[in-house]
């Protein structure tokens, strides 16, 4: 099944965000139908915080590494397209298609902050990115993100306004990370004709796939959540070791042969 065909409103698939080749292979081995990069999780691997600290070239190379590690479709989480101008967004889409990505998402906010692009410019950016995706020889599923609700830049009414404009501008999918409530998520779904992505993080991690399906979403992504779960394990084990001399958290480590079996495979 193609990446585009996986997007079925009311029957969402899990887009599993990986941060290196090994995590990508493990996720594929556990049943992931598609893999995505995570800009935050990738930044962590570079010893950097989230928010515009890695370059476009770095992220494209990172995506290529994951592409080479798995046989399922891969989508790129490419922040704000790595530049303000619509032309830069279009170029990022073109380069994503050239490296073989099946999808890409681009935000309307700047460097993981409350700053966001003016409405008209945000729509122009989506228009340019959508046109670039359609001009590619292969199929690239372009998702337009309205991130201002998550970052505190704007409210749900503005998010809905942007969702409708991004839909009309040609986006293949829509993504409003972490709306305040499930009812607000349903507002997003109702506001667009395009497949909607939901982020399973924070307050939305408590919901099940069945509940997201009932809300009408088509895709469930993890963002940096799985990477942060891994970092929590490192934190808690390290705290026990370095503060208390206690190595017992290490007894819950996954057996090496199971890890090896998942990492070695590339079906």
N, C-alpha and C positions, 0 to 999 in steps of 0.2 A: 504494500500500500504506500502511495506517495505521501510526503509530508503534508501536502495540502489536503489530501483525502482523510487524514487523521482528524481534521478539525470538524467535528460533528456536534453542533449545538444540542445539548441535552444528553450527550454521550461522550464526556470529556476524556481525553487521554492525558497522561502525566508526562510533561516535558521535564526531564530530569537534568538539572543543572550540575555539571561537573566542573572540576577545577584543574584537572590534569589527565593525562592519558590513562593512568591507573584507575582513577575514580570513574572515568567514562566507561572503561571496560567492565568494571564491577557493576555499574548501573545497567549496562546492556545485559550482562550476564544474569542479573536479577529480574530482567523482564522489561526494561525501558524500551519503548517503541521509538523514541527519539531522544536526543541529547541536546542540551543547550550549554553555551558558556555562561558564566556569571561574571560581570565586570568587577563586582566586589570581591568574589572569591578568588579571581585571578590576581587582583591587586594584592590580596593577602599573601599569595605565593611569592610575590615580589618584595614582601616586607613593607608594603605600602597600605595606607588606609583607603577606604572606598572614596570615590569622587574625583574622577578626571585626572588621575595621576599616572595612568598608563597611556601610551600612544596608540594611534590607529594601527601602525605597523606591528606593534607588540601584540595587539589583540587579534589581528589577522593571522599572525604566526601562531599564536596560541590556539586559535580556532582550527588552523590547518593541522596542528599536532593532534588535536582531538579527532578531527576527521580521519586522519591516518590510523587512528587506534581502534575505530569502531566501524561497523557496517550499516548502522542505522542512520537516518538523517540527522544532521546537526544544524542548529540555529545559533546565530550570533547575538549576544547581548552587547550592543555597541553604543551604550550611553546616549549622548545627544547627537550621534553621528560624527563626533570628533570635530565639530566646527559649527559656527553659527549659520553660515550661508546655506541657502537651498542647494547651491551647486556642490558644496562640500558633502551634504547629505546624499545627493545623487551619486557622487563619486564613491562614497563609502558603500552604497548599495551595489554599484557596479563591481567594485573590488571584491565584495562578499560573494557575488555570483561567480567571479573568475576563480576564486579559490575552491569553489564547490559547495558552498553552504546552501542549505535548503530553505533557510529562513533568516530573518533579521528583525530586530526591534530597535526603534529609535525613540528616545524620550523628548519631551518638550521642556525639560528642566535642565539646569546648568550645574554640573559638578556636584550632584547629590546635595543640593542646597535648596533654600526657599526661592531662589531666583528662577524665573521661567521666561520663556520666549513670549513676546507679545502675540496676541491671538492671530493677527494677520500673518505675521512672520511664521508662526507655528504651522499654520495651514499651508503656506507656501512651501515650507520644508517638506511637509507630507506629500504635497503635489509633486514636487521634484523627485522625492524618493520613490513614489509610486510609479511615476513615468519611467524612471531608471530601471525599476524591477521589471516592468512590462517589456522594456527594450532588450532585456537579456535573452540570449538564445535558450537558456534553461529556465526552469520554473523556480522562482524565488518568492516565498511567502513573506510579505512585508507587514509588520505589525506596528501601528502607531500607538505610542504610549502617552497618556495624560497623567503625569506623575505629580502634579501640583497638590492634589489632595493628600497624598502620602507625605510630601515634604512640608506641608503647611503653607504652600504658596497661594492656593486658591481653594474655593469651596466646591461642593458637589454640583451646584448649579453651573458653575463655570466648567467643570469637568464634562458635564452632559453637553454643554454648548460645544466644547472641543470634540467630544466623541462624534457628534453629528456632523461637524465640519470635516473631521478626519475621514469619516465614512464617505462623505460626498467627494472628498479629494482623491479617493482611490485606494485607500489602505485596504489590505486584504483581511486584516484582523485588528481588533481593538483591545487595549489593555489599560485599565485604571487600577494600579496597585493599591491595595488596602483602603477601600472605601470604608466609611465609618461603621456600616452595618451590612448584614446580608440583604436587607431591603434596598439599600443603596446599590449594592451589586446588581440586584434585579432591575433597578432603574437603568443601569448601564446597558444591560442586556436588551431591555425594551427600547432603548434609544437608538439602536443600530441594527442594520441588516446583516452585519458582518460577525464572524465568530469572535467570541470574547474570551480572553485569557484572565484567569484569576491567580493571584499569588497565595500559595499555601504557606503563610508565615504569620507570626504574631497572633492576633485574635482570630485570623482565618485558618490557623492550623488546627483549630478545634473542630472544624467541620469535616464531614466525610465526603468521599467522592460522590456518593449517592445524593447528598444534599446539594453539592455543586451542580450535579446533573439536573436536579429538580429546579434549580435556579436558571437553567438554560445555558450555562457556560460550555465552551467547546474545548478548553485547554486549561490544565492546572500546572503552573510552573512553580519551582521551588526557590528561585532566586539564589541568595547565598545561604539559605536556611540550613541545608545539609552540611555545607562547609562549616557553619557556625556550630552545629551540633558536634562536629569533629573537633573544633577548637575548644568547645566546652569539655570534651573528654580529656584533651591535653591539659587544660587548665586544672581540672579537678584532680587528675592523677599527679600533676606537678605540684600542686598545693599540698597534697598528702605527702609526697616524697620530700620536698624541700623544707616544709614547715614542721613535719611530724616524723620524718624518717619512715613513713608507712608506704610500702610498695604493694599493698593488697589490691589497689585499683587495677593493677596490671594483670591480675588473675582473670579478669573478664575479657582479656584480649582475644580477638578472633584467631582461630587456629591458622597457622601458616599455609597448610595444604589447601584449606578452603579459599584463602585469599589468592594463592597461586593459581588454583583452578579457574577462578573468575577472571583473573588478569590475563592468563595465557590465551583464553579463547577469543576469537574474532570470527563470529559466524557469518 
